[in-house]
Amino acid sequence: MDPLTSVVCYIWSEIACAGGIGAGVASLAVILLGGAAILGKISWGTVLMVVFGIAIMFGSAMLAASFTGGVVPCGC
């Protein structure tokens, strides 16, 4: 594996698979966007799009495994 691929794999595993960094950023985004929607600064549709995007990002490994019949690919 070349250096660029290993860096990208490391970043992806930290964000989506480990749950630490990615879950913290996602939680903060949902909290801030929910507050902005309650105050009327953004629409609820924007909040829903972000929430669905987060769900797709975190569920993409399991979704890919279900389509291919393989294991959950969290490590590169």
Backbone as XML, in Angstrom:
<?xml version="1.0"?>
<chain id="A" units="angstrom">
  <residue number="1" name="MET">
    <atom name="N" x="0.845" y="-1.168" z="0.000"/>
    <atom name="CA" x="0.000" y="0.000" z="0.000"/>
    <atom name="C" x="0.900" y="1.243" z="0.000"/>
  </residue>
  <residue number="2" name="ASP">
    <atom name="N" x="0.604" y="2.183" z="-0.884"/>
    <atom name="CA" x="1.427" y="3.390" z="-0.958"/>
    <atom name="C" x="1.084" y="4.344" z="0.190"/>
  </residue>
  <residue number="3" name="PRO">
    <atom name="N" x="1.934" y="5.331" z="0.450"/>
    <atom name="CA" x="1.729" y="6.223" z="1.612"/>
    <atom name="C" x="0.417" y="7.002" z="1.572"/>
  </residue>
  <residue number="4" name="LEU">
    <atom name="N" x="0.008" y="7.461" z="0.399"/>
    <atom name="CA" x="-1.230" y="8.230" z="0.305"/>
    <atom name="C" x="-2.438" y="7.360" z="0.661"/>
  </residue>
  <residue number="5" name="THR">
    <atom name="N" x="-2.444" y="6.140" z="0.180"/>
    <atom name="CA" x="-3.545" y="5.228" z="0.493"/>
    <atom name="C" x="-3.602" y="4.918" z="1.971"/>
  </residue>
  <residue number="6" name="SER">
    <atom name="N" x="-2.469" y="4.721" z="2.588"/>
    <atom name="CA" x="-2.476" y="4.416" z="4.026"/>
    <atom name="C" x="-2.961" y="5.613" z="4.843"/>
  </residue>
  <residue number="7" name="VAL">
    <atom name="N" x="-2.634" y="6.829" z="4.419"/>
    <atom name="CA" x="-3.115" y="8.021" z="5.125"/>
    <atom name="C" x="-4.631" y="8.149" z="4.988"/>
  </residue>
  <residue number="8" name="VAL">
    <atom name="N" x="-5.150" y="7.948" z="3.776"/>
    <atom name="CA" x="-6.591" y="8.042" z="3.551"/>
    <atom name="C" x="-7.329" y="6.958" z="4.341"/>
  </residue>
  <residue number="9" name="CYS">
    <atom name="N" x="-6.781" y="5.749" z="4.353"/>
    <atom name="CA" x="-7.393" y="4.665" z="5.127"/>
    <atom name="C" x="-7.396" y="4.985" z="6.615"/>
  </residue>
  <residue number="10" name="TYR">
    <atom name="N" x="-6.317" y="5.556" z="7.107"/>
    <atom name="CA" x="-6.241" y="5.921" z="8.522"/>
    <atom name="C" x="-7.283" y="6.983" z="8.868"/>
  </residue>
  <residue number="11" name="ILE">
    <atom name="N" x="-7.386" y="8.007" z="8.033"/>
    <atom name="CA" x="-8.354" y="9.079" z="8.284"/>
    <atom name="C" x="-9.775" y="8.532" z="8.250"/>
  </residue>
  <residue number="12" name="TRP">
    <atom name="N" x="-10.081" y="7.697" z="7.246"/>
    <atom name="CA" x="-11.431" y="7.134" z="7.139"/>
    <atom name="C" x="-11.751" y="6.246" z="8.339"/>
  </residue>
  <residue number="13" name="SER">
    <atom name="N" x="-10.790" y="5.439" z="8.775"/>
    <atom name="CA" x="-11.059" y="4.566" z="9.914"/>
    <atom name="C" x="-11.253" y="5.364" z="11.198"/>
  </residue>
  <residue number="14" name="GLU">
    <atom name="N" x="-10.547" y="6.470" z="11.350"/>
    <atom name="CA" x="-10.727" y="7.309" z="12.538"/>
    <atom name="C" x="-12.075" y="8.023" z="12.521"/>
  </residue>
  <residue number="15" name="ILE">
    <atom name="N" x="-12.513" y="8.446" z="11.357"/>
    <atom name="CA" x="-13.766" y="9.197" z="11.262"/>
    <atom name="C" x="-14.972" y="8.278" z="11.330"/>
  </residue>
  <residue number="16" name="ALA">
    <atom name="N" x="-15.002" y="7.266" z="10.489"/>
    <atom name="CA" x="-16.223" y="6.472" z="10.344"/>
    <atom name="C" x="-16.235" y="5.206" z="11.181"/>
  </residue>
  <residue number="17" name="CYS">
    <atom name="N" x="-15.111" y="4.571" z="11.378"/>
    <atom name="CA" x="-15.121" y="3.255" z="12.020"/>
    <atom name="C" x="-14.867" y="3.325" z="13.517"/>
  </residue>
  <residue number="18" name="ALA">
    <atom name="N" x="-13.910" y="4.106" z="13.938"/>
    <atom name="CA" x="-13.574" y="4.152" z="15.362"/>
    <atom name="C" x="-14.675" y="4.827" z="16.162"/>
  </residue>
  <residue number="19" name="GLY">
    <atom name="N" x="-15.326" y="5.798" z="15.574"/>
    <atom name="CA" x="-16.441" y="6.441" z="16.244"/>
    <atom name="C" x="-16.074" y="7.617" z="17.119"/>
  </residue>
  <residue number="20" name="GLY">
    <atom name="N" x="-14.820" y="7.763" z="17.507"/>
    <atom name="CA" x="-14.438" y="8.827" z="18.411"/>
    <atom name="C" x="-14.550" y="10.199" z="17.795"/>
  </residue>
  <residue number="21" name="ILE">
    <atom name="N" x="-13.735" y="10.471" z="16.815"/>
    <atom name="CA" x="-13.709" y="11.793" z="16.191"/>
    <atom name="C" x="-14.982" y="12.028" z="15.386"/>
  </residue>
  <residue number="22" name="GLY">
    <atom name="N" x="-15.348" y="11.059" z="14.581"/>
    <atom name="CA" x="-16.525" y="11.216" z="13.723"/>
    <atom name="C" x="-17.807" y="11.374" z="14.506"/>
  </residue>
  <residue number="23" name="ALA">
    <atom name="N" x="-17.974" y="10.587" z="15.555"/>
    <atom name="CA" x="-19.195" y="10.681" z="16.356"/>
    <atom name="C" x="-19.261" y="12.016" z="17.085"/>
  </residue>
  <residue number="24" name="GLY">
    <atom name="N" x="-18.121" y="12.510" z="17.541"/>
    <atom name="CA" x="-18.110" y="13.804" z="18.213"/>
    <atom name="C" x="-18.476" y="14.945" z="17.278"/>
  </residue>
  <residue number="25" name="VAL">
    <atom name="N" x="-17.899" y="14.943" z="16.100"/>
    <atom name="CA" x="-18.196" y="15.992" z="15.117"/>
    <atom name="C" x="-19.649" y="15.891" z="14.656"/>
  </residue>
  <residue number="26" name="ALA">
    <atom name="N" x="-20.132" y="14.674" z="14.422"/>
    <atom name="CA" x="-21.517" y="14.495" z="13.996"/>
    <atom name="C" x="-22.488" y="14.947" z="15.076"/>
  </residue>
  <residue number="27" name="SER">
    <atom name="N" x="-22.216" y="14.617" z="16.327"/>
    <atom name="CA" x="-23.085" y="15.039" z="17.420"/>
    <atom name="C" x="-23.119" y="16.553" z="17.544"/>
  </residue>
  <residue number="28" name="LEU">
    <atom name="N" x="-21.960" y="17.165" z="17.452"/>
    <atom name="CA" x="-21.898" y="18.625" z="17.522"/>
    <atom name="C" x="-22.653" y="19.272" z="16.365"/>
  </residue>
  <residue number="29" name="ALA">
    <atom name="N" x="-22.520" y="18.707" z="15.173"/>
    <atom name="CA" x="-23.230" y="19.249" z="14.007"/>
    <atom name="C" x="-24.738" y="19.154" z="14.190"/>
  </residue>
  <residue number="30" name="VAL">
    <atom name="N" x="-25.227" y="18.021" z="14.673"/>
    <atom name="CA" x="-26.668" y="17.861" z="14.872"/>
    <atom name="C" x="-27.175" y="18.816" z="15.942"/>
  </residue>
  <residue number="31" name="ILE">
    <atom name="N" x="-26.438" y="18.977" z="17.016"/>
    <atom name="CA" x="-26.847" y="19.896" z="18.080"/>
    <atom name="C" x="-26.899" y="21.333" z="17.572"/>
  </residue>
  <residue number="32" name="LEU">
    <atom name="N" x="-25.847" y="21.766" z="16.881"/>
    <atom name="CA" x="-25.808" y="23.149" z="16.387"/>
    <atom name="C" x="-26.862" y="23.407" z="15.319"/>
  </residue>
  <residue number="33" name="LEU">
    <atom name="N" x="-27.038" y="22.459" z="14.402"/>
    <atom name="CA" x="-28.045" y="22.651" z="13.360"/>
    <atom name="C" x="-29.459" y="22.605" z="13.938"/>
  </residue>
  <residue number="34" name="GLY">
    <atom name="N" x="-29.682" y="21.746" z="14.919"/>
    <atom name="CA" x="-30.994" y="21.719" z="15.570"/>
    <atom name="C" x="-31.306" y="23.033" z="16.268"/>
  </residue>
  <residue number="35" name="GLY">
    <atom name="N" x="-30.309" y="23.591" z="16.947"/>
    <atom name="CA" x="-30.496" y="24.892" z="17.591"/>
    <atom name="C" x="-30.761" y="25.996" z="16.590"/>
  </residue>
  <residue number="36" name="ALA">
    <atom name="N" x="-30.040" y="25.973" z="15.478"/>
    <atom name="CA" x="-30.261" y="26.985" z="14.444"/>
    <atom name="C" x="-31.641" y="26.839" z="13.812"/>
  </residue>
  <residue number="37" name="ALA">
    <atom name="N" x="-32.117" y="25.606" z="13.660"/>
    <atom name="CA" x="-33.447" y="25.398" z="13.090"/>
    <atom name="C" x="-34.535" y="25.852" z="14.063"/>
  </residue>
  <residue number="38" name="ILE">
    <atom name="N" x="-34.324" y="25.604" z="15.354"/>
    <atom name="CA" x="-35.307" y="26.054" z="16.353"/>
    <atom name="C" x="-35.397" y="27.581" z="16.356"/>
  </residue>
  <residue number="39" name="LEU">
    <atom name="N" x="-34.254" y="28.243" z="16.177"/>
    <atom name="CA" x="-34.246" y="29.709" z="16.147"/>
    <atom name="C" x="-34.684" y="30.278" z="14.806"/>
  </residue>
  <residue number="40" name="GLY">
    <atom name="N" x="-34.918" y="29.410" z="13.822"/>
    <atom name="CA" x="-35.399" y="29.860" z="12.520"/>
    <atom name="C" x="-34.309" y="30.344" z="11.582"/>
  </residue>
  <residue number="41" name="LYS">
    <atom name="N" x="-33.060" y="30.045" z="11.877"/>
    <atom name="CA" x="-31.955" y="30.503" z="11.037"/>
    <atom name="C" x="-31.765" y="29.629" z="9.792"/>
  </residue>
  <residue number="42" name="ILE">
    <atom name="N" x="-32.079" y="28.348" z="9.900"/>
    <atom name="CA" x="-32.010" y="27.431" z="8.756"/>
    <atom name="C" x="-33.282" y="26.600" z="8.744"/>
  </residue>
  <residue number="43" name="SER">
    <atom name="N" x="-33.554" y="25.956" z="7.620"/>
    <atom name="CA" x="-34.775" y="25.161" z="7.509"/>
    <atom name="C" x="-34.572" y="23.777" z="8.105"/>
  </residue>
  <residue number="44" name="TRP">
    <atom name="N" x="-35.673" y="23.145" z="8.458"/>
    <atom name="CA" x="-35.609" y="21.794" z="8.991"/>
    <atom name="C" x="-35.183" y="20.804" z="7.920"/>
  </residue>
  <residue number="45" name="GLY">
    <atom name="N" x="-35.417" y="21.136" z="6.662"/>
    <atom name="CA" x="-34.966" y="20.280" z="5.566"/>
    <atom name="C" x="-33.455" y="20.168" z="5.522"/>
  </residue>
  <residue number="46" name="THR">
    <atom name="N" x="-32.772" y="21.258" z="5.815"/>
    <atom name="CA" x="-31.310" y="21.234" z="5.863"/>
    <atom name="C" x="-30.826" y="20.332" z="6.990"/>
  </residue>
  <residue number="47" name="VAL">
    <atom name="N" x="-31.491" y="20.423" z="8.132"/>
    <atom name="CA" x="-31.126" y="19.568" z="9.267"/>
    <atom name="C" x="-31.316" y="18.103" z="8.903"/>
  </residue>
  <residue number="48" name="LEU">
    <atom name="N" x="-32.427" y="17.779" z="8.261"/>
    <atom name="CA" x="-32.688" y="16.394" z="7.870"/>
    <atom name="C" x="-31.671" y="15.888" z="6.856"/>
  </residue>
  <residue number="49" name="MET">
    <atom name="N" x="-31.281" y="16.745" z="5.907"/>
    <atom name="CA" x="-30.267" y="16.333" z="4.926"/>
    <atom name="C" x="-28.941" y="16.027" z="5.605"/>
  </residue>
  <residue number="50" name="VAL">
    <atom name="N" x="-28.551" y="16.835" z="6.566"/>
    <atom name="CA" x="-27.295" y="16.594" z="7.282"/>
    <atom name="C" x="-27.384" y="15.314" z="8.099"/>
  </residue>
  <residue number="51" name="VAL">
    <atom name="N" x="-28.498" y="15.103" z="8.776"/>
    <atom name="CA" x="-28.670" y="13.895" z="9.581"/>
    <atom name="C" x="-28.638" y="12.651" z="8.695"/>
  </residue>
  <residue number="52" name="PHE">
    <atom name="N" x="-29.319" y="12.681" z="7.558"/>
    <atom name="CA" x="-29.281" y="11.534" z="6.644"/>
    <atom name="C" x="-27.883" y="11.337" z="6.072"/>
  </residue>
  <residue number="53" name="GLY">
    <atom name="N" x="-27.165" y="12.407" z="5.792"/>
    <atom name="CA" x="-25.786" y="12.290" z="5.322"/>
    <atom name="C" x="-24.881" y="11.648" z="6.355"/>
  </residue>
  <residue number="54" name="ILE">
    <atom name="N" x="-25.064" y="12.019" z="7.604"/>
    <atom name="CA" x="-24.280" y="11.412" z="8.685"/>
    <atom name="C" x="-24.609" y="9.932" z="8.802"/>
  </residue>
  <residue number="55" name="ALA">
    <atom name="N" x="-25.888" y="9.597" z="8.718"/>
    <atom name="CA" x="-26.292" y="8.192" z="8.802"/>
    <atom name="C" x="-25.712" y="7.380" z="7.659"/>
  </residue>
  <residue number="56" name="ILE">
    <atom name="N" x="-25.688" y="7.941" z="6.474"/>
    <atom name="CA" x="-25.105" y="7.239" z="5.320"/>
    <atom name="C" x="-23.607" y="7.072" z="5.513"/>
  </residue>
  <residue number="57" name="MET">
    <atom name="N" x="-22.932" y="8.110" z="6.016"/>
    <atom name="CA" x="-21.485" y="8.023" z="6.202"/>
    <atom name="C" x="-21.121" y="6.933" z="7.200"/>
  </residue>
  <residue number="58" name="PHE">
    <atom name="N" x="-21.832" y="6.884" z="8.324"/>
    <atom name="CA" x="-21.506" y="5.889" z="9.343"/>
    <atom name="C" x="-21.995" y="4.487" z="8.968"/>
  </residue>
  <residue number="59" name="GLY">
    <atom name="N" x="-23.029" y="4.408" z="8.151"/>
    <atom name="CA" x="-23.556" y="3.105" z="7.767"/>
    <atom name="C" x="-23.036" y="2.572" z="6.450"/>
  </residue>
  <residue number="60" name="SER">
    <atom name="N" x="-22.151" y="3.319" z="5.796"/>
    <atom name="CA" x="-21.710" y="2.919" z="4.460"/>
    <atom name="C" x="-20.942" y="1.607" z="4.454"/>
  </residue>
  <residue number="61" name="ALA">
    <atom name="N" x="-20.151" y="1.342" z="5.471"/>
    <atom name="CA" x="-19.382" y="0.099" z="5.517"/>
    <atom name="C" x="-20.308" y="-1.104" z="5.630"/>
  </residue>
  <residue number="62" name="MET">
    <atom name="N" x="-21.289" y="-1.006" z="6.496"/>
    <atom name="CA" x="-22.227" y="-2.123" z="6.648"/>
    <atom name="C" x="-23.116" y="-2.269" z="5.418"/>
  </residue>
  <residue number="63" name="LEU">
    <atom name="N" x="-23.471" y="-1.153" z="4.792"/>
    <atom name="CA" x="-24.276" y="-1.204" z="3.579"/>
    <atom name="C" x="-23.508" y="-1.875" z="2.449"/>
  </residue>
  <residue number="64" name="ALA">
    <atom name="N" x="-22.248" y="-1.530" z="2.307"/>
    <atom name="CA" x="-21.426" y="-2.158" z="1.274"/>
    <atom name="C" x="-21.244" y="-3.647" z="1.539"/>
  </residue>
  <residue number="65" name="ALA">
    <atom name="N" x="-21.093" y="-4.014" z="2.798"/>
    <atom name="CA" x="-20.943" y="-5.431" z="3.142"/>
    <atom name="C" x="-22.222" y="-6.204" z="2.857"/>
  </residue>
  <residue number="66" name="SER">
    <atom name="N" x="-23.368" y="-5.583" z="3.074"/>
    <atom name="CA" x="-24.622" y="-6.285" z="2.808"/>
    <atom name="C" x="-24.846" y="-6.481" z="1.315"/>
  </residue>
  <residue number="67" name="PHE">
    <atom name="N" x="-24.384" y="-5.540" z="0.499"/>
    <atom name="CA" x="-24.532" y="-5.696" z="-0.949"/>
    <atom name="C" x="-23.570" y="-6.738" z="-1.506"/>
  </residue>
  <residue number="68" name="THR">
    <atom name="N" x="-22.373" y="-6.798" z="-0.953"/>
    <atom name="CA" x="-21.369" y="-7.724" z="-1.492"/>
    <atom name="C" x="-21.345" y="-9.061" z="-0.774"/>
  </residue>
  <residue number="69" name="GLY">
    <atom name="N" x="-22.046" y="-9.172" z="0.351"/>
    <atom name="CA" x="-22.059" y="-10.411" z="1.110"/>
    <atom name="C" x="-20.774" y="-10.649" z="1.897"/>
  </residue>
  <residue number="70" name="GLY">
    <atom name="N" x="-19.989" y="-9.609" z="2.069"/>
    <atom name="CA" x="-18.717" y="-9.728" z="2.776"/>
    <atom name="C" x="-18.802" y="-9.248" z="4.202"/>
  </residue>
  <residue number="71" name="VAL">
    <atom name="N" x="-17.660" y="-9.040" z="4.768"/>
    <atom name="CA" x="-17.575" y="-8.537" z="6.135"/>
    <atom name="C" x="-17.556" y="-7.013" z="6.114"/>
  </residue>
  <residue number="72" name="VAL">
    <atom name="N" x="-17.736" y="-6.422" z="7.274"/>
    <atom name="CA" x="-17.719" y="-4.968" z="7.369"/>
    <atom name="C" x="-16.281" y="-4.473" z="7.184"/>
  </residue>
  <residue number="73" name="PRO">
    <atom name="N" x="-16.022" y="-3.687" z="6.116"/>
    <atom name="CA" x="-14.645" y="-3.270" z="5.814"/>
    <atom name="C" x="-14.229" y="-1.990" z="6.522"/>
  </residue>
  <residue number="74" name="CYS">
    <atom name="N" x="-13.899" y="-2.073" z="7.800"/>
    <atom name="CA" x="-13.479" y="-0.872" z="8.503"/>
    <atom name="C" x="-11.970" y="-0.679" z="8.465"/>
  </residue>
  <residue number="75" name="GLY">
    <atom name="N" x="-11.209" y="-1.708" z="8.338"/>
    <atom name="CA" x="-9.763" y="-1.577" z="8.209"/>
    <atom name="C" x="-9.362" y="-1.733" z="6.754"/>
  </residue>
  <residue number="76" name="CYS">
    <atom name="N" x="-8.354" y="-1.027" z="6.355"/>
    <atom name="CA" x="-7.946" y="-1.108" z="4.948"/>
    <atom name="C" x="-7.029" y="-2.278" z="4.699"/>
  </residue>
</chain>
